[in-house]
């Protein structure tokens, strides 16, 4: 019987004895099989928002949840999901980032959602933040603790601090309520847009403005820190939507929504949405649209 020369080759971690004349063919086939298996793809997402408070505070606020979101989406999609942050200094820049697809998803205030939706109709609501199971929360018009103003109508011939020019609470809703009280820009002695909510509260506390509009959570933080301001008027606002850019991959959107709607761990949710998320609809923001239109007469 003719002897066959055997040769040891390594294939997938095992030593295999094969005829030497087959070795080259077998190795080539094994390599071809390995090369045919695609490497696991990565899904890289950019989260965008604006600094309604200090940028450093914004980063600390979002980081835990975004890390959790990427981990849970990785489990659902079976591919590594990486999330980076892009924080704009102003509302307008952040709106532009989402409208043009420079960021993949974002957390906006209601007025910013309406604005970006007008620029790109394909923007989608992933979920809305919950406030104790509800979609509404409070905005505040604050005055100094020593101020004797008792109603919005008393602000005639007084000064007012607004937030950003695209802010739901800091501009549109507060101006709408001022108009209803008979106070427009003509009746005020002066007003300015200060950008962030904390700047508004601090300016009122320092006596630079008689009154100012800011969100309730920032108002409470400032009072706790010793800023001498009090509530003059409360009004309703709708909670923030988390939005997906029009170019988001179709398999990514439902995975993101699933994670948000199913997350209940308050430690993970942190201060951004401690009560979790609710399913959101465009119609939830109709009363904000009306307030924005109304404020045009301010």
Helices and strands as residue ranges (DSSP letters): E 6-11, E 14-19, H 20-36, E 42-50, H 55-77, E 80-88, H 91-99, E 105-108, H 110-119, E 124-129, E 136-144, G 152-155, E 159-162, I 168-173, H 174-180, E 190-193, H 197-205, E 211-215, H 216-224, E 229-238, E 241-244, H 250-262, H 266-269, E 277-278, G 282-285, H 286-295
